[in-house]
Amino acid sequence: MRKRIMRACIKKCFVLFLCAHSLWSDALDEKIKNLIGERNYKVNANFIQNIFRDKSAFYANGGINMKNVVQALKNNGLLILKFPSPLEVQLTFVARTSPILLNRTINDILSSMGYAFFNVQKADYHNGITTLSFVFVTEHTPDLGIIMSELEKRGISCIDIKHQSAQNWEYLLEINNPQIPNARLLLANQALSLRDVSGQYWLSLQTQGKMKISAQSKWYPRIVLYDRHLRILDSLLSGDSKTSVSVKIPQGVSFVMITDSNNPANLRSGINVQFD
């Protein structure tokens, strides 16, 4: 009796494994078809099956590992992104975050990739979810792998990419630990000496405390406190010139922007920051 029960359990587990494996295969195949196009998929079906024979390598945390899938397609010449002539491309990004953070992040990424002229064609914020569509003319769709890598550098992961058409792509993002590339990390009981020709300084914080900012000459402080999604929590704007100013940093602040309200050039020579 016990042996029959054990055999039944083993059989049930094996059936469940086959079902799960089948679902994995179907989901992965559909995603590959979507990314490269059904015609391209049919022509290279056998080649694709060989590339993706180890299905588990292309899944993570219960979902498709988009980075591994895109990299495999790129490495094997299956992801065709170049156009015969320059065309208008639309990239849409969706994330549960503020429009400010998402817009700043994507602007920074596209600029770092060499795209200088692009516009936001659509902007929507509903129930905490931001949708931004960027449009520009190019000879090829921006590299999916580079975009995902740049997002990761900024503490954001891409959980899905939808290929709407040859010129239209949508990225579904997850905000993990958002970072601003030029923000300096400031820890408790630490002092920093900073210099930036823009006269604007960004700091990244992990705890509350008191910050003292000083400069070599008098300046008109403008200090803005943001949460992790770049929503403004508080700000300080002084109409009087000072050489130093102290600001209390409450819980929930992740980023601080420091500049001169009259002329950022006044802080080009640098600032000193003490955080206790």
N, C-alpha and C positions, 0 to 999 in steps of 0.2 A: 504493500500500500504506500509506504513512504517513498519507495523508488519511483512509483507511478506519479506521485505528487511532484517529486523532484524533476522528473522528465517533463512534466507538464509545465512547470515553472521555467525550465530551461528553454522549452519550445516557445513559451510566451515571450520571454526576454529576447529570443532570437527574432521573433516576428516583429516585436517593437523596434529592435535595432534596424531591421530591414526597412520598416516604415519610415523611421527617422532618416535613414540613409537616402531613401527615395525622395523624401521631402527636401533634404539638403540638395540633392542632385537637381531636382526640379527648380528650386529657388535660384541656385547658382547658374544653371543653364539659362533661365529666363533673364537673369541680370546680364550675363554675357551677351545674349541676343540683343538686349536693349542698348548696351554700350557700343557694340560694333555693327549693329544692324542685322536683320534676319537674313538678308541675301549673303552677306559676308560670312555669317555663321554657317549657313548651309554649304557654301563652297569649301569651307575649312573645317567641317564637322569632325572628321577623324583626327585632324591635327589638334583641334581644341580639346577633344576628349582625352588625348594623350597628355596635353599640357596640364589639364585639371583632373588627372586621374586620382590624385590624392586629395579628395574633397575636404578633408579635415584641415588642410593647410590654408584653406580659403574661408574659414569660419572663425569667429572669435566672439566670446560672450553671448552666444546664442544667435548671432547674426552674421551676415556676410562681411568678411574683412575686405573693405573696398580698396584699401591700399595695396594689398597683396594681389587682388584680382586685376587692378589697373596696371600694376607693375608687370605682371605676367603677360598681359595683352600687349603692352608696350615692347617688352623684351623680345617678343616673337612677331613683331610687325603687324599685329592684327588691329591696332587702334589707329585708324586713319584720321588725322586731324587737319591736314593741309587742304586748302581749296585751290581750284584752278585759277581763281582771281580773287582780289579782296572782296569780302562780303561782310555784312553787318551780323555781328554775333551778340547773343544775349545770354548772360550768365545770371542765374537767379540763386540767391542764398537765403535759406530759411533756418532760423534758430530761435530758441527761447531765450531772448536777451533784449537789451534795449537797442533801438535803431542807431544810437550814437556809437555804441561799441562795434556793432556789425559794420556800419558804414566806414568807420575809421580803420577797422581791420582789413576789409576788402580793398579799400582805397590804397592802403599801405602795400598790400600783397601785389595788386595789379601794377602799381608804380615800380615796385622792386623787380617785376618781371619785364619792365621796359614799356609798358602801356601808358602813354602820356595823355591820351585824349579819350575819355570815356564819360558817360553820363548815367545818372540814375533815372531809368525810365519809369520804374514803378517802386513805390514805397508804401508798405502797409504794416500797421502794428495793431494786433488784435489778441486779446486774452493773453498778453505777455509774449506773444510770438511775433517776431519781426520778419518781414519778407522784403528783400531788396533785389531789384533787377538792374544790372549794369549792361549798357549797350555801347558797342564800339565797332569800328571797322578794322578788319585784320585779314591776313592771308591764311591764317590757321587758327583753330580753336586753341585757347591757352592750355598748356600741358596740365592734364588732370593730376598727375603725380606730383608736380611741383606745387600746385595749389594746395594739395593735401599736406605736403611736407611743411609748407609755409604756415598753414593753419595749426599744425602740431606745435611749431615753434612758439605760437601765441596761445597755447593751452586750449586749443579747440580741435575736436576730432570730427571727421566726416563719416557719418554713419550710412549715407546713401547718396548715389548720384543717379539722376534720371536723364536719359538722353531723349529729349522731346523731339528734336530734329537735328539735322546736321549743324544748324546754327543756334541751337537752343538747348542749354544744359541747366539742370537744377541740382543744387547741392543742399542736402539736409545735414545740419551741423548740430553738434552737442558741445555746450560750453562747459569745460571741466575746470580749468584754473587759468582764466584769461590773463594774458600778459601784453604789455605795451613794449615793443622792441627797444625803444630808447629810454625806458624807465629804469632808473637805478634802484636796486633793492636796498632799503634802509632798515637795519635791524635795531633793536632796542640797545641803548647804551653805546651807540655808534656815532661817529662823526664822519662826514664826507666833505671833501673839497671838490666842487664841480665847476666845469667851465664849458659853455656852449655858445657858439657865435650867434645863435638865434636869440639868445637872451631868455629862452623859455626852458624850464626844467621840469622833468617828470620823475616822480619817486614812486616806488612800489613798497607798500607796507604790509605787515602781517599781524600787527598788534596795535593797541591803543597806547597813548603816551603824550609827551609834550615835545614839540619841535621848535627849535630856535634857528632862525635863518638870518644870516648876516652877510653884508657885502662891504666892499672896500670904500664905497662912496654912498651917498644918500640915494634912495630909490623910493618909488611909490608902490608898496606891496599890493599885489593881486594874487591871492592864494585860493585855489578851489579844491575842495575835498570831494572825492568820488567813491562810489561803491564798486564792487567787482564788475558790474555791468556798465560802468561809466555814467551812472546816474548821479547828478549833483546832490550831495548831502548837505553841504554848507559852503560858504565862501567868505573871504575877507577882502575888502577893498578899502584901502586907506587913501584919504585925500591929503594926508600929511606925509612929507618925505621923512624917511628914517634910514638908519644904518643897519638896524636889526629889528626883528619882530618875532614874537613867540605865539605859537598856535597850539591849542589843545586838540589832539587827535582822538576822537571817540571811537568806540567799537563799531565795526562795520566799514571803516574806511580802508580801501585797498590801494587807491592812487591819489597822489597830490600833485597839482600843477602849480608852479611858482613862476611869476614873471613880474614885470613892471607895468603898471596900468597905464602910464603915460607913454613910455617908449621902451620896449623890450631891450633895445640896444644898451640901455643903462646897466644891464646885467651881463653884458658880453664878457666882461673881465672875470666873471665867476662869482660863486656864492659858497658859503660854508654852512653846513647843516649839522646840527646836533640833535639827537633824538634820545630822550630819556623816558 
